[in-house]
């Protein structure tokens, strides 16, 4: 008897997956546990394995297609067994970016003064342009009356405004020729906003496409959804402080010097020092090592640091578990391994979930200061800027010292201002005197 293969939830937050590549072809034998295909989830590229043995009778979806969890993707059965599964559909728009090669470059030499803003129903039209020709009349009823007000349902009016359709050119099938939604559905497929706008006048001598549409990847969809979950409902406040990094700089230099000529593992970075210091500070301030759980606050006894890693089409937060119990060398080794596999999209779900506090460091990109978005259900995230020499008051005199700015984003439902401030005081003390991390 044939066995259906469905798109599995390969990560805790996965709702749909893009089938990147088939590893088994139709007619090939399949054993339990064999890799059937590679699937791009919301965080990584995972393997879809066979749950039954036999022969791959049918690939129901083509490589490059995005399908929701639990949808049929293949059929496994005995050789020659009849298959009633539908033919594989062509990949959706997510398979590859689409370049608008026929759209000329907009004329940017136009004067600054522009016509008044268009009406709400024409918001997608460029100033000074007109709508595309209206579609031919369609429908089974009598045509809408010409001249005067067109009878149409509220839904039909909204659909027409969104699609740029002239209601006067549509035959209405409703009572007394009233245009209803089904009449617009018969008038043709919905047009995109770009399709209702006449192409702008090309700049003299301009060549090449005016723009390129790149479909959203699974990870970019997830980032967008998570940001909406964070920025909207979470009451966030920010705390910024500046740290004297002279001693931390000297400590790192000493660590690098002692590791020369040995197989002491990777070089300890400032980010490793910050991860260690944050983990130890969280152990002293468990109120910041917490999750918001709607009807309760979960205070974690273990410290699991999520570190933001930039990848090709977004970012991911691999987790260093029990960071407060690990040495700098262990943190350094694990951080590099996780970051490398994150960029290759090869992390397992348990390696990027379950963090209790996040760190985002843009110092290596010469950013002085920024605010980071909280990664729910965590209650806090630390944004780390670059280390830069600057003149400051030190020991009663002006001196050039290496300084670094830290900004903590706090979920006010969990962390109060004084609570976050005390955490930053402890963290600052550890970074300004690294010996505090060893006792």
Backbone torsions as a table, in degrees:
resi	resn	phi	psi	omega
1	UNK	NA	134.1	-176.7
2	UNK	-66.0	148.4	178.3
3	UNK	-115.8	127.5	177.5
4	UNK	-80.2	136.6	174.4
5	UNK	-105.7	123.3	-178.1
6	UNK	-113.2	161.6	174.5
7	UNK	-68.9	116.8	-177.5
8	UNK	-89.7	155.6	173.1
9	UNK	-78.7	96.7	-174.0
10	UNK	-87.7	-2.7	173.1
11	UNK	-143.6	159.3	-175.4
12	UNK	-60.2	-28.1	-175.7
13	UNK	-108.0	8.3	-175.0
14	UNK	-72.6	129.9	175.4
15	UNK	-114.6	-24.6	176.2
16	UNK	-152.4	161.4	-179.1
17	UNK	-141.3	150.0	176.2
18	UNK	-102.0	121.0	179.9
19	UNK	-74.7	103.8	-173.5
20	UNK	-74.0	-48.0	-174.0
21	UNK	-156.7	135.6	173.2
22	UNK	-81.1	128.6	176.9
23	UNK	-94.4	-19.2	175.3
24	UNK	-119.8	137.2	179.7
25	UNK	-103.3	161.5	179.8
26	UNK	-58.0	133.7	-179.4
27	UNK	93.9	-11.3	-179.6
28	UNK	-83.5	146.6	176.5
29	UNK	-69.8	148.2	-178.0
30	UNK	-132.6	133.2	175.0
31	UNK	-109.7	156.6	178.0
32	UNK	-58.1	128.0	-179.7
33	UNK	95.6	-10.7	177.0
34	UNK	-65.6	147.5	177.2
35	UNK	-79.9	117.3	178.7
36	UNK	-84.5	-40.7	-174.8
37	UNK	-159.8	161.9	170.5
38	UNK	-100.1	135.4	-175.5
39	UNK	-125.3	130.2	174.0
40	UNK	-86.0	116.3	177.7
41	UNK	-95.1	-167.5	178.9
42	UNK	-72.3	-10.8	-177.0
43	UNK	-130.8	-29.9	-172.4
44	UNK	-154.0	174.7	173.0
45	UNK	-98.1	118.3	-174.6
46	UNK	-115.7	169.9	-179.9
47	UNK	-104.4	132.1	173.8
48	UNK	-96.5	115.9	-173.9
49	UNK	-105.2	157.8	-179.8
50	UNK	-77.5	134.6	176.1
51	UNK	-98.8	-2.3	178.5
52	UNK	-146.8	157.6	-179.7
53	UNK	-100.4	163.4	178.6
54	UNK	144.5	-137.6	178.8
55	UNK	-123.2	139.1	176.0
56	UNK	-72.8	102.9	-175.0
57	UNK	-81.5	-35.1	-173.9
58	UNK	-153.3	132.8	167.4
59	UNK	-94.7	107.8	-174.1
60	UNK	-76.8	-29.4	178.0
61	UNK	-121.0	149.2	-179.6
62	UNK	-85.9	156.1	175.0
63	UNK	-58.8	137.4	-177.8
64	UNK	96.8	-5.6	-177.6
65	UNK	-88.1	138.8	175.3
66	UNK	-99.7	126.4	-177.9
67	UNK	-133.0	151.0	177.9
68	UNK	-72.8	159.4	176.2
69	UNK	-58.7	140.7	178.7
70	UNK	82.2	-1.2	177.3
71	UNK	-81.7	145.7	-179.4
72	UNK	-65.0	132.1	178.0
73	UNK	-123.1	-21.9	-178.1
74	UNK	-161.9	168.3	178.1
75	UNK	-133.3	131.4	177.1
76	UNK	-115.6	137.7	179.2
77	UNK	-167.0	-163.0	179.5
78	UNK	-79.7	149.2	179.1
79	UNK	-55.9	132.1	178.9
80	UNK	82.4	-3.6	-179.8
81	UNK	-67.2	139.8	-179.2
82	UNK	-68.1	141.2	-178.6
83	UNK	-122.6	129.3	179.2
84	UNK	-102.3	5.5	-178.3
85	UNK	-66.8	148.2	179.3
86	UNK	-68.8	162.0	178.5
87	UNK	-67.1	154.1	-178.8
88	UNK	-65.8	126.3	178.0
89	UNK	-76.0	159.6	177.1
90	UNK	-71.3	153.4	179.6
91	UNK	-58.9	146.0	176.4
92	UNK	-76.5	-175.8	-177.5
93	UNK	-63.7	-14.4	-178.9
94	UNK	-74.9	-7.7	-175.1
95	UNK	-70.3	-37.4	-176.3
96	UNK	-156.9	151.1	178.1
97	UNK	-67.1	150.8	-179.4
98	UNK	-112.7	125.0	-179.8
99	UNK	-100.3	127.8	179.1
100	UNK	-84.8	82.9	-173.5
101	UNK	-73.8	-20.8	-175.9
102	UNK	-91.9	-4.6	-176.9
103	UNK	-88.8	116.0	-178.7
104	UNK	-70.9	161.2	178.7
105	UNK	-68.8	132.9	-179.8
106	UNK	-60.4	149.8	177.6
107	UNK	-80.4	107.2	-177.9
108	UNK	-93.0	7.5	-179.9
109	UNK	-93.2	7.0	-179.0
110	UNK	-66.3	149.9	178.5
111	UNK	-62.9	159.5	-175.9
112	UNK	-67.1	-38.9	-178.1
113	UNK	-67.8	131.7	-175.2
114	UNK	-127.2	161.6	176.1
115	UNK	-64.7	165.6	178.4
116	UNK	-59.1	157.5	-179.3
117	UNK	-60.8	142.4	-179.4
118	UNK	-69.6	164.1	177.4
119	UNK	-67.1	164.1	-175.4
120	UNK	-57.8	-37.5	-177.9
121	UNK	-74.8	-9.0	179.4
122	UNK	-119.4	25.4	-172.4
123	UNK	-64.3	-20.6	-177.3
124	UNK	-88.7	-2.9	-177.0
125	UNK	-89.2	140.3	176.6
126	UNK	-71.8	146.9	179.1
127	UNK	-57.3	135.3	176.5
128	UNK	84.3	2.7	-179.7
129	UNK	-109.8	168.4	-179.2
130	UNK	-121.4	165.8	-179.9
131	UNK	-69.2	158.3	171.9
132	UNK	-70.2	158.5	179.2
133	UNK	-55.5	142.2	-179.7
134	UNK	-69.5	148.5	178.6
135	UNK	-67.0	159.6	179.9
136	UNK	-64.8	152.4	179.4
137	UNK	-58.9	145.0	177.1
138	UNK	-144.3	160.8	177.7
139	UNK	126.5	165.3	-176.3
140	UNK	-101.8	-10.6	-175.9
141	UNK	-94.5	-163.8	-179.6
142	UNK	-80.3	150.6	-177.2
143	UNK	-66.2	152.2	178.1
144	UNK	-66.4	145.0	-177.7
145	UNK	-61.9	138.6	178.8
146	UNK	-89.4	143.1	-177.7
147	UNK	73.1	133.9	-177.8
148	UNK	86.3	-167.9	-174.7
149	UNK	-78.2	137.6	177.7
150	UNK	-91.2	129.2	177.4
151	UNK	-79.6	125.3	-179.5
152	UNK	-155.9	149.6	176.5
153	UNK	-71.1	156.3	178.9
154	UNK	-56.7	-40.0	179.3
155	UNK	-64.6	-41.5	179.3
156	UNK	-63.6	-39.6	178.1
157	UNK	-62.4	-42.4	180.0
158	UNK	-65.5	-43.9	179.4
159	UNK	-62.4	-40.8	179.5
160	UNK	-64.1	-41.4	179.0
161	UNK	-64.0	-40.1	-179.1
162	UNK	-68.0	-33.9	-175.3
163	UNK	-96.9	-7.5	-179.2
164	UNK	73.4	35.0	-177.3
165	UNK	-100.1	134.3	175.8
166	UNK	-79.4	113.0	-177.9
167	UNK	-62.3	-26.5	-179.9
168	UNK	-68.3	-16.8	-179.2
169	UNK	-98.5	6.1	-177.8
170	UNK	-109.9	131.2	176.5
171	UNK	-76.0	131.4	-179.2
172	UNK	-93.2	136.3	179.3
173	UNK	-106.3	3.0	179.4
174	UNK	-84.7	-176.6	178.8
175	UNK	-57.1	131.9	177.9
176	UNK	57.9	34.9	177.9
177	UNK	76.4	15.1	-179.1
178	UNK	-64.5	131.7	178.2
179	UNK	-79.9	125.8	179.1
180	UNK	-119.4	175.1	-172.9
181	UNK	-58.2	-38.6	-176.3
182	UNK	-66.2	-26.3	177.2
183	UNK	-66.1	-37.9	178.6
184	UNK	-71.8	-33.7	177.7
185	UNK	-63.4	-35.0	178.9
186	UNK	-78.6	-15.8	-178.6
187	UNK	-76.5	-5.9	178.2
188	UNK	132.3	165.8	-179.8
189	UNK	-66.5	149.4	179.3
190	UNK	-57.3	138.3	175.9
191	UNK	-93.4	145.9	176.5
192	UNK	-73.7	164.5	179.1
193	UNK	-58.6	-38.3	-178.7
194	UNK	-65.5	-31.1	-175.6
195	UNK	-72.1	-20.9	-178.1
196	UNK	-90.0	0.4	-176.8
197	UNK	-111.0	129.8	177.5
198	UNK	-69.2	141.2	-177.2
199	UNK	-59.0	135.7	178.8
200	UNK	-66.5	159.3	179.2
201	UNK	-64.7	126.4	-177.8
202	UNK	-69.6	148.2	175.2
203	UNK	-71.1	136.7	-179.7
204	UNK	-55.5	129.1	178.4
205	UNK	83.6	-2.6	-178.2
206	UNK	-75.0	141.9	177.8
207	UNK	-133.6	162.4	176.6
208	UNK	90.9	168.8	-178.2
209	UNK	-70.2	151.5	178.7
210	UNK	-78.3	-28.1	-179.7
211	UNK	-161.6	166.9	177.0
212	UNK	-129.3	125.9	175.8
213	UNK	-91.2	121.0	178.7
214	UNK	-111.6	115.8	-179.5
215	UNK	-60.2	151.2	179.2
216	UNK	-69.5	136.1	170.8
217	UNK	-81.5	167.9	-179.8
218	UNK	-61.9	-39.7	-177.8
219	UNK	-70.1	-36.1	178.6
220	UNK	-68.3	-35.8	174.9
221	UNK	-61.2	-42.5	-178.8
222	UNK	-67.2	-40.7	178.2
223	UNK	-59.8	-45.0	179.8
224	UNK	-61.2	-42.5	-179.1
225	UNK	-66.7	-42.8	-178.2
226	UNK	-67.3	-36.9	178.0
227	UNK	-63.3	-41.3	178.2
228	UNK	-64.0	-35.0	177.8
229	UNK	-70.2	-27.1	-175.4
230	UNK	-90.0	-57.5	-172.9
231	UNK	-64.0	-39.7	-176.3
232	UNK	-68.8	-68.2	-170.4
233	UNK	-82.0	-17.2	-174.4
234	UNK	-88.8	118.7	175.8
235	UNK	-74.3	102.3	-172.3
236	UNK	-105.2	139.0	169.3
237	UNK	-129.9	163.2	-170.2
238	UNK	-126.8	140.6	177.6
239	UNK	-124.8	126.9	-178.2
240	UNK	-120.9	137.6	176.3
241	UNK	-141.5	163.1	178.7
242	UNK	-120.7	134.7	-173.2
243	UNK	-113.5	136.2	171.6
244	UNK	-80.2	116.0	-173.5
245	UNK	-103.7	16.0	-178.2
246	UNK	-60.5	-48.7	-177.9
247	UNK	-70.2	-35.9	176.7
248	UNK	-64.3	-37.7	177.0
249	UNK	-62.4	-46.8	179.6
250	UNK	-64.0	-39.4	179.5
251	UNK	-63.5	-41.7	179.4
252	UNK	-66.3	-42.2	178.2
253	UNK	-59.3	-40.2	179.3
254	UNK	-66.6	-38.9	177.9
255	UNK	-64.5	-41.7	178.9
256	UNK	-66.1	-38.3	-179.9
257	UNK	-66.9	-41.1	-178.3
258	UNK	-70.2	-22.2	-178.6
259	UNK	-87.1	-8.2	-179.4
260	UNK	-63.9	137.7	178.3
261	UNK	75.3	8.7	179.4
262	UNK	-123.9	170.4	175.0
263	UNK	-100.2	48.6	-174.5
264	UNK	-74.5	11.7	178.0
265	UNK	88.3	-167.4	-177.2
266	UNK	-68.1	158.8	178.8
267	UNK	-69.4	136.5	177.7
268	UNK	-71.7	128.8	179.8
269	UNK	-101.3	168.5	174.9
270	UNK	-63.7	-33.1	178.2
271	UNK	-62.8	-36.9	176.7
272	UNK	-63.4	-42.4	178.1
273	UNK	-61.7	-41.2	-178.9
274	UNK	-67.1	-41.8	178.2
275	UNK	-58.6	-45.8	179.9
276	UNK	-62.5	-45.8	-178.6
277	UNK	-64.7	-42.5	179.2
278	UNK	-62.4	-42.6	-179.3
279	UNK	-61.9	-43.0	179.6
280	UNK	-69.1	-37.2	178.0
281	UNK	-66.5	-37.4	177.6
282	UNK	-64.8	-33.7	178.1
283	UNK	-63.3	-32.8	178.1
284	UNK	-83.6	-19.1	-178.4
285	UNK	-129.1	71.8	-177.0
286	UNK	-62.7	-16.7	178.0
287	UNK	-65.1	-20.1	177.5
288	UNK	-94.7	-10.4	-179.2
289	UNK	-100.2	68.0	-166.6
290	UNK	-144.2	163.3	174.8
291	UNK	-119.8	143.2	169.3
292	UNK	-86.9	126.3	-174.6
293	UNK	-122.8	31.8	178.4
294	UNK	66.4	-62.9	-178.4
295	UNK	-103.8	4.7	-179.9
296	UNK	-164.5	165.6	173.3
297	UNK	-112.1	129.3	-180.0
298	UNK	-100.9	113.8	177.4
299	UNK	-95.7	120.2	-174.6
300	UNK	-86.2	136.8	174.6
301	UNK	-83.3	-24.1	176.9
302	UNK	-101.3	151.7	-178.9
303	UNK	-109.8	114.3	178.9
304	UNK	-120.7	110.9	-173.9
305	UNK	-91.6	121.9	172.0
306	UNK	-88.8	125.6	179.0
307	UNK	-113.9	125.9	-177.5
308	UNK	-71.7	128.7	178.7
309	UNK	-123.8	124.6	177.8
310	UNK	-77.4	130.1	175.1
311	UNK	-120.5	-177.8	-169.6
312	UNK	-57.8	-41.5	-174.4
313	UNK	-123.5	31.9	177.9
314	UNK	158.4	-142.7	175.6
315	UNK	-148.1	160.2	179.3
316	UNK	-141.9	155.8	-175.6
317	UNK	-120.8	83.3	173.1
318	UNK	-61.3	152.6	-172.4
319	UNK	-113.7	128.1	171.1
320	UNK	-95.5	107.3	-174.4
321	UNK	-82.2	144.4	179.8
322	UNK	53.0	44.1	-176.5
323	UNK	-63.0	-26.5	-179.9
324	UNK	-70.1	-20.0	-178.4
325	UNK	-97.8	-3.8	-174.4
326	UNK	-100.3	151.0	177.4
327	UNK	-76.9	166.8	177.5
328	UNK	-60.2	-38.2	179.7
329	UNK	-64.9	-41.8	179.2
330	UNK	-65.7	-41.9	178.7
331	UNK	-63.6	-43.1	-179.1
332	UNK	-61.8	-45.8	-179.5
333	UNK	-64.2	-46.0	-177.4
334	UNK	-68.7	-39.2	-179.2
335	UNK	-62.5	-41.6	-179.9
336	UNK	-69.8	-37.8	178.2
337	UNK	-65.4	-46.2	-179.3
338	UNK	-65.2	-42.2	-179.3
339	UNK	-64.5	-40.8	179.6
340	UNK	-63.2	-45.4	-179.9
341	UNK	-73.3	-26.4	175.4
342	UNK	-64.8	-42.1	179.7
343	UNK	-67.2	-25.3	176.9
344	UNK	-89.6	0.8	-178.4
345	UNK	59.3	42.3	-176.3
346	UNK	-119.8	22.4	178.8
347	UNK	-83.0	142.3	172.1
348	UNK	-79.4	154.1	-177.6
349	UNK	-54.0	-37.8	-178.4
350	UNK	-70.2	-9.4	179.9
351	UNK	-91.8	-10.7	178.0
352	UNK	-128.0	16.2	175.5
353	UNK	-126.8	159.0	175.2
354	UNK	90.2	11.3	176.9
355	UNK	-68.1	152.5	179.2
356	UNK	-109.0	-14.2	179.0
357	UNK	-161.8	144.7	-175.5
358	UNK	-115.5	153.6	174.2
359	UNK	-129.1	131.7	174.9
360	UNK	-124.9	119.3	-173.8
361	UNK	-117.2	116.7	175.6
362	UNK	-114.5	15.2	-179.4
363	UNK	-61.2	-36.5	-179.4
364	UNK	-68.1	-11.3	176.9
365	UNK	-104.1	19.4	175.0
366	UNK	64.6	31.4	175.3
367	UNK	-92.8	125.5	-178.2
368	UNK	-75.6	-42.9	-173.1
369	UNK	-160.0	142.2	175.6
370	UNK	-158.4	169.6	174.6
371	UNK	-113.0	137.7	-178.2
372	UNK	-105.1	154.2	-179.9
373	UNK	-88.8	130.7	-179.3
374	UNK	-62.4	139.9	179.7
375	UNK	-99.2	93.6	-175.7
376	UNK	-64.4	147.2	11.1
377	UNK	-87.9	6.6	178.6
378	UNK	-59.3	155.4	-175.8
379	UNK	-104.4	-3.9	-178.4
380	UNK	-157.3	154.6	174.4
381	UNK	-146.1	142.7	-178.5
382	UNK	-108.2	125.0	176.1
383	UNK	-98.9	125.4	-173.4
384	UNK	-112.3	125.6	177.1
385	UNK	-94.4	-174.8	-176.8
386	UNK	-80.3	160.9	173.7
387	UNK	-91.9	122.5	-174.8
388	UNK	-137.3	136.3	175.4
389	UNK	-70.6	136.2	177.7
390	UNK	-153.0	151.5	177.8
391	UNK	-74.3	128.3	179.8
392	UNK	-142.2	163.8	174.8
393	UNK	-77.1	123.4	-178.9
394	UNK	-143.4	122.2	-179.3
395	UNK	53.9	42.4	175.2
396	UNK	79.6	8.1	180.0
397	UNK	-141.8	164.1	176.3
398	UNK	-85.4	126.8	-179.6
399	UNK	-140.2	155.6	176.4
400	UNK	-88.3	118.5	-177.8
401	UNK	-128.0	151.0	175.4
402	UNK	-79.5	124.1	-175.5
403	UNK	-125.8	155.5	179.3
404	UNK	-144.0	136.2	-179.3
405	UNK	-100.3	136.8	178.2
406	UNK	-122.0	135.5	176.0
407	UNK	-127.1	123.7	-179.7
408	UNK	-104.3	124.3	172.5
409	UNK	-91.4	128.7	-174.1
410	UNK	-123.6	136.2	170.6
411	UNK	-80.5	111.3	-173.0
412	UNK	-68.1	-14.5	176.1
413	UNK	-70.6	-20.3	-176.4
414	UNK	-115.9	-44.9	-172.7
415	UNK	-112.0	123.9	174.5
416	UNK	-86.5	165.4	-177.2
417	UNK	-57.3	-48.0	-178.9
418	UNK	-65.8	-34.7	179.2
419	UNK	-63.4	-47.1	178.0
420	UNK	-65.2	-38.4	-179.7
421	UNK	-64.3	-40.8	178.8
422	UNK	-66.1	-37.6	176.0
423	UNK	-60.6	-44.7	179.9
424	UNK	-66.2	-32.6	176.1
425	UNK	-62.4	-45.8	178.7
426	UNK	-63.9	-43.3	179.7
427	UNK	-63.0	-44.9	178.8
428	UNK	-60.1	-42.7	179.2
429	UNK	-60.8	-38.3	179.6
430	UNK	-69.6	-40.0	-180.0
431	UNK	-72.5	-32.3	179.3
432	UNK	-79.9	-18.2	175.8
433	UNK	-139.8	82.0	-173.9
434	UNK	-57.4	-19.6	178.2
435	UNK	-62.2	-21.9	178.5
436	UNK	-67.1	-16.0	179.4
437	UNK	-79.4	-12.7	-174.5
438	UNK	-106.9	2.4	175.6
439	UNK	-146.0	NA	NA
